[in-house]
Amino acid sequence: MAAGNGRTVRDLRRANRTAVLQRLYFDGPLSRFELGPATGLSSGSVSNVVADLVADGLVEEAGSVDSDGGRPRTLLRVAPGSGHMIGVDVGETRVRVELFDLTLTELARVEHALTPQRYEVEVIVDHIREGIAEVLDIAGLAPERLLGAGIGVPGIVERTPGRGALVHGQTIGWDAVPLEALLRAGSPLPDTVPYLIDNGARTLGQAEMWFGAGRGARNAVVVLFGSGVGASLVTPDAEQGRAVEWGHLTVRVRGRRCRCGALGCLEAYAGAESLVARWREEGGRVPEGTDEETALTAMLAAAHPPAGAAADPVALAVLEETAEYLGAGLSDLINLFQPERILIGGWAGLALGPRFLPAVRRHAMAYALRHPAGKVTVDLGRLGPDAVTVGAAILPLADFFARGGRRPHPAPEDPLPAWRTALQERTPR
């Protein structure tokens, strides 16, 4: 049966379950009395939905509070063990896999270091498969208990009806890689557990908007500053975030060659890989045989040594120039999107940290238009180096919420007759 707006009874029921689940998730524990105004549902609807969610094991009691002259009110919360998600961060130096319960408490993690041939597709696929099997084994969790596995990757993710998610990662040599199909072949997960793949900057943005420095903002840009740079734009029209290839904005005509092959990209000046390369080219003493994270740490120590030691002028000059390039790049985001907040995350952004941020802010404000610049704040993200993994785990969690807390079921081989479909939509669930 369809309502006047075209929504079926099942649609309304699912929306009500979603509303209650999300309020308990973000604001709980709450009583049934508090859930009414928080969700806009009637007391009767709240009681029915809560009873349904409790019966499904998704909601549980969490103590009680005194009421004004009446019986104590029972508090409700989302049951942590009622669902589990995996988050995967395909990073520059390693593949990190983490297992979470429904409240995003970490239960297990593994990391697989990447060799110089790190972005060979088969290597990444093997690391992800093995990592998923390992964290499930550590936690003693059956694969079918998962709501899904979310994966944050570098590059553009295209969703196709026939081949699943394709990854276009020009900077890592991936051209329309059918990552979803490759993972599904020989997967440690049953077919009912989805792989959800998205850009790593977007998963970082998702995490910061849900749980970090972006909470409460309607318009924000979350910057991923690692080996390269990327960004996620969050607006009322794109509440889940939209990845933008900000690192490949041209900041210098006929400039340095970027790893994407073009000249003058922001990433060629502001990414950690380019930072270390420019330090080496200018005569800096880069430790031999180290990865980018270790080399960047050494560069920061050389530029800002302990009191009494002389600073490396080359490292200092490269960092100061990088702050200006990054600030200029942020000014373009300010002028184009006029965000309330810009948040900088990623391992390199967090390593550069508070010492680097004032110069970046200063240059961003100098290059941006005065009006939007006066309304934006530029800060570091709050979730640390695990933010991409947490954001990846949010992908199946958000999908679970959107379905009203119901797991996906395999589609029937043959479509049901119209009368059977209409009957199911009217049957209470």
LINLIN-V654548 format. One record per residue. RES is the residue in one letter. SS is DSSP state (h for helix, s for strand, l for the rest). D_LAST is the distance of its C-alpha to the last C-alpha in whole Angstrom. Layout:
res->RES ss->SS d_last->D_LAST
res->RES ss->SS d_last->D_LAST
This chain:
res->M ss->l d_last->14
res->A ss->s d_last->16
res->A ss->l d_last->17
res->G ss->l d_last->21
res->N ss->l d_last->21
res->G ss->l d_last->20
res->R ss->l d_last->16
res->T ss->s d_last->13
res->V ss->h d_last->10
res->R ss->h d_last->8
res->D ss->h d_last->12
res->L ss->h d_last->12
res->R ss->h d_last->8
res->R ss->h d_last->10
res->A ss->h d_last->13
res->N ss->h d_last->12
res->R ss->h d_last->11
res->T ss->h d_last->14
res->A ss->h d_last->16
res->V ss->h d_last->16
res->L ss->h d_last->16
res->Q ss->h d_last->19
res->R ss->h d_last->21
res->L ss->h d_last->20
res->Y ss->h d_last->22
res->F ss->h d_last->25
res->D ss->h d_last->25
res->G ss->l d_last->24
res->P ss->l d_last->24
res->L ss->s d_last->23
res->S ss->s d_last->23
res->R ss->h d_last->20
res->F ss->h d_last->23
res->E ss->h d_last->24
res->L ss->h d_last->20
res->G ss->h d_last->21
res->P ss->h d_last->24
res->A ss->h d_last->23
res->T ss->h d_last->20
res->G ss->l d_last->21
res->L ss->l d_last->18
res->S ss->l d_last->18
res->S ss->h d_last->18
res->G ss->h d_last->16
res->S ss->h d_last->13
res->V ss->h d_last->15
res->S ss->h d_last->14
res->N ss->h d_last->10
res->V ss->h d_last->10
res->V ss->h d_last->12
res->A ss->h d_last->11
res->D ss->h d_last->8
res->L ss->h d_last->10
res->V ss->h d_last->13
res->A ss->h d_last->11
res->D ss->l d_last->10
res->G ss->l d_last->14
res->L ss->l d_last->14
res->V ss->s d_last->16
res->E ss->s d_last->19
res->E ss->s d_last->21
res->A ss->s d_last->25
res->G ss->s d_last->27
res->S ss->s d_last->28
res->V ss->s d_last->30
res->D ss->l d_last->32
res->S ss->l d_last->31
res->D ss->l d_last->34
res->G ss->l d_last->35
res->G ss->l d_last->32
res->R ss->l d_last->30
res->P ss->l d_last->29
res->R ss->s d_last->26
res->T ss->s d_last->24
res->L ss->s d_last->24
res->L ss->s d_last->21
res->R ss->s d_last->21
res->V ss->s d_last->19
res->A ss->l d_last->20
res->P ss->h d_last->22
res->G ss->h d_last->22
res->S ss->h d_last->18
res->G ss->l d_last->19
res->H ss->s d_last->23
res->M ss->s d_last->25
res->I ss->s d_last->28
res->G ss->s d_last->30
res->V ss->s d_last->33
res->D ss->s d_last->36
res->V ss->s d_last->39
res->G ss->l d_last->42
res->E ss->l d_last->46
res->T ss->l d_last->47
res->R ss->s d_last->44
res->V ss->s d_last->40
res->R ss->s d_last->38
res->V ss->s d_last->35
res->E ss->s d_last->33
res->L ss->s d_last->30
res->F ss->s d_last->28
res->D ss->s d_last->25
res->L ss->l d_last->22
res->T ss->l d_last->24
res->L ss->l d_last->27
res->T ss->l d_last->29
res->E ss->s d_last->32
res->L ss->s d_last->31
res->A ss->s d_last->34
res->R ss->s d_last->36
res->V ss->s d_last->39
res->E ss->s d_last->41
res->H ss->s d_last->43
res->A ss->s d_last->46
res->L ss->l d_last->47
res->T ss->l d_last->51
res->P ss->l d_last->53
res->Q ss->l d_last->51
res->R ss->l d_last->48
res->Y ss->l d_last->46
res->E ss->l d_last->46
res->V ss->h d_last->43
res->E ss->h d_last->43
res->V ss->h d_last->44
res->I ss->h d_last->41
res->V ss->h d_last->39
res->D ss->h d_last->40
res->H ss->h d_last->40
res->I ss->h d_last->36
res->R ss->h d_last->35
res->E ss->h d_last->38
res->G ss->h d_last->36
res->I ss->h d_last->33
res->A ss->h d_last->34
res->E ss->h d_last->36
res->V ss->h d_last->34
res->L ss->h d_last->31
res->D ss->h d_last->34
res->I ss->h d_last->35
res->A ss->h d_last->32
res->G ss->l d_last->31
res->L ss->l d_last->28
res->A ss->l d_last->26
res->P ss->h d_last->26
res->E ss->h d_last->22
res->R ss->h d_last->21
res->L ss->s d_last->22
res->L ss->s d_last->20
res->G ss->s d_last->23
res->A ss->s d_last->27
res->G ss->s d_last->28
res->I ss->s d_last->32
res->G ss->s d_last->34
res->V ss->s d_last->37
res->P ss->l d_last->40
res->G ss->l d_last->41
res->I ss->s d_last->39
res->V ss->s d_last->35
res->E ss->s d_last->35
res->R ss->s d_last->31
res->T ss->s d_last->32
res->P ss->l d_last->30
res->G ss->l d_last->32
res->R ss->l d_last->33
res->G ss->s d_last->31
res->A ss->s d_last->32
res->L ss->s d_last->36
res->V ss->s d_last->38
res->H ss->s d_last->41
res->G ss->s d_last->43
res->Q ss->h d_last->47
res->T ss->h d_last->48
res->I ss->h d_last->47
res->G ss->l d_last->48
res->W ss->s d_last->44
res->D ss->s d_last->44
res->A ss->s d_last->41
res->V ss->s d_last->40
res->P ss->l d_last->37
res->L ss->h d_last->36
res->E ss->h d_last->32
res->A ss->h d_last->33
res->L ss->h d_last->36
res->L ss->h d_last->34
res->R ss->h d_last->31
res->A ss->l d_last->34
res->G ss->l d_last->35
res->S ss->l d_last->32
res->P ss->l d_last->31
res->L ss->l d_last->27
res->P ss->l d_last->25
res->D ss->l d_last->24
res->T ss->l d_last->20
res->V ss->l d_last->22
res->P ss->s d_last->23
res->Y ss->s d_last->27
res->L ss->s d_last->27
res->I ss->s d_last->30
res->D ss->s d_last->32
res->N ss->s d_last->35
res->G ss->h d_last->37
res->A ss->h d_last->38
res->R ss->h d_last->34
res->T ss->h d_last->33
res->L ss->h d_last->35
res->G ss->h d_last->35
res->Q ss->h d_last->31
res->A ss->h d_last->32
res->E ss->h d_last->34
res->M ss->h d_last->32
res->W ss->h d_last->29
res->F ss->h d_last->31
res->G ss->l d_last->35
res->A ss->l d_last->38
res->G ss->l d_last->36
res->R ss->l d_last->33
res->G ss->l d_last->33
res->A ss->l d_last->35
res->R ss->l d_last->34
res->N ss->l d_last->37
res->A ss->s d_last->38
res->V ss->s d_last->40
res->V ss->s d_last->39
res->V ss->s d_last->42
res->L ss->s d_last->42
res->F ss->s d_last->46
res->G ss->l d_last->46
res->S ss->l d_last->49
res->G ss->l d_last->48
res->V ss->s d_last->46
res->G ss->s d_last->43
res->A ss->s d_last->41
res->S ss->s d_last->37
res->L ss->s d_last->37
res->V ss->s d_last->34
res->T ss->s d_last->34
res->P ss->l d_last->32
res->D ss->l d_last->32
res->A ss->s d_last->31
res->E ss->s d_last->29
res->Q ss->s d_last->28
res->G ss->s d_last->32
res->R ss->s d_last->34
res->A ss->s d_last->37
res->V ss->s d_last->40
res->E ss->l d_last->43
res->W ss->h d_last->45
res->G ss->h d_last->48
res->H ss->h d_last->49
res->L ss->l d_last->50
res->T ss->s d_last->54
res->V ss->l d_last->56
res->R ss->l d_last->59
res->V ss->l d_last->61
res->R ss->l d_last->62
res->G ss->l d_last->61
res->R ss->l d_last->60
res->R ss->s d_last->58
res->C ss->l d_last->55
res->R ss->l d_last->53
res->C ss->l d_last->51
res->G ss->l d_last->55
res->A ss->l d_last->55
res->L ss->s d_last->58
res->G ss->l d_last->57
res->C ss->s d_last->54
res->L ss->l d_last->52
res->E ss->h d_last->51
res->A ss->h d_last->55
res->Y ss->h d_last->56
res->A ss->h d_last->53
res->G ss->l d_last->51
res->A ss->h d_last->52
res->E ss->h d_last->54
res->S ss->h d_last->56
res->L ss->h d_last->57
res->V ss->h d_last->58
res->A ss->h d_last->60
res->R ss->h d_last->62
res->W ss->h d_last->63
res->R ss->h d_last->64
res->E ss->h d_last->66
res->E ss->l d_last->68
res->G ss->l d_last->69
res->G ss->l d_last->66
res->R ss->l d_last->66
res->V ss->l d_last->63
res->P ss->l d_last->62
res->E ss->l d_last->63
res->G ss->l d_last->60
res->T ss->l d_last->57
res->D ss->l d_last->54
res->E ss->h d_last->53
res->E ss->h d_last->52
res->T ss->h d_last->55
res->A ss->h d_last->57
res->L ss->h d_last->55
res->T ss->h d_last->56
res->A ss->h d_last->59
res->M ss->h d_last->60
res->L ss->h d_last->58
res->A ss->h d_last->61
res->A ss->h d_last->64
res->A ss->h d_last->63
res->H ss->l d_last->62
res->P ss->l d_last->64
res->P ss->l d_last->65
res->A ss->l d_last->68
res->G ss->l d_last->71
res->A ss->l d_last->70
res->A ss->l d_last->71
res->A ss->l d_last->68
res->D ss->l d_last->68
res->P ss->h d_last->68
res->V ss->h d_last->67
res->A ss->h d_last->64
res->L ss->h d_last->64
res->A ss->h d_last->65
res->V ss->h d_last->62
res->L ss->h d_last->59
res->E ss->h d_last->61
res->E ss->h d_last->61
res->T ss->h d_last->57
res->A ss->h d_last->56
res->E ss->h d_last->58
res->Y ss->h d_last->56
res->L ss->h d_last->52
res->G ss->h d_last->53
res->A ss->h d_last->54
res->G ss->h d_last->51
res->L ss->h d_last->49
res->S ss->h d_last->51
res->D ss->h d_last->50
res->L ss->h d_last->46
res->I ss->h d_last->47
res->N ss->h d_last->49
res->L ss->h d_last->46
res->F ss->h d_last->43
res->Q ss->l d_last->44
res->P ss->l d_last->42
res->E ss->l d_last->42
res->R ss->s d_last->42
res->I ss->s d_last->43
res->L ss->s d_last->42
res->I ss->s d_last->44
res->G ss->s d_last->42
res->G ss->l d_last->43
res->W ss->h d_last->45
res->A ss->h d_last->48
res->G ss->h d_last->47
res->L ss->h d_last->47
res->A ss->h d_last->50
res->L ss->h d_last->52
res->G ss->h d_last->50
res->P ss->h d_last->52
res->R ss->h d_last->55
res->F ss->h d_last->54
res->L ss->h d_last->52
res->P ss->h d_last->55
res->A ss->h d_last->57
res->V ss->h d_last->54
res->R ss->h d_last->53
res->R ss->h d_last->56
res->H ss->h d_last->57
res->A ss->h d_last->53
res->M ss->h d_last->54
res->A ss->h d_last->58
res->Y ss->h d_last->56
res->A ss->l d_last->54
res->L ss->l d_last->54
res->R ss->h d_last->55
res->H ss->h d_last->52
res->P ss->h d_last->49
res->A ss->h d_last->51
res->G ss->l d_last->51
res->K ss->l d_last->47
res->V ss->l d_last->46
res->T ss->s d_last->46
res->V ss->s d_last->47
res->D ss->s d_last->45
res->L ss->s d_last->44
res->G ss->l d_last->41
res->R ss->l d_last->40
res->L ss->l d_last->38
res->G ss->h d_last->41
res->P ss->h d_last->41
res->D ss->h d_last->37
res->A ss->h d_last->36
res->V ss->h d_last->35
res->T ss->h d_last->34
res->V ss->h d_last->31
res->G ss->h d_last->31
res->A ss->h d_last->30
res->A ss->h d_last->27
res->I ss->h d_last->26
res->L ss->h d_last->25
res->P ss->h d_last->22
res->L ss->h d_last->21
res->A ss->h d_last->21
res->D ss->h d_last->19
res->F ss->h d_last->16
res->F ss->h d_last->16
res->A ss->h d_last->16
res->R ss->l d_last->13
res->G ss->l d_last->11
res->G ss->l d_last->12
res->R ss->l d_last->11
res->R ss->l d_last->14
res->P ss->l d_last->15
res->H ss->l d_last->15
res->P ss->l d_last->18
res->A ss->l d_last->18
res->P ss->l d_last->19
res->E ss->l d_last->23
res->D ss->l d_last->23
res->P ss->l d_last->21
res->L ss->l d_last->18
res->P ss->l d_last->20
res->A ss->h d_last->19
res->W ss->h d_last->18
res->R ss->h d_last->15
res->T ss->h d_last->14
res->A ss->h d_last->14
res->L ss->h d_last->12
res->Q ss->h d_last->9
res->E ss->h d_last->9
res->R ss->h d_last->9
res->T ss->l d_last->6
res->P ss->l d_last->4
res->R ss->l d_last->0
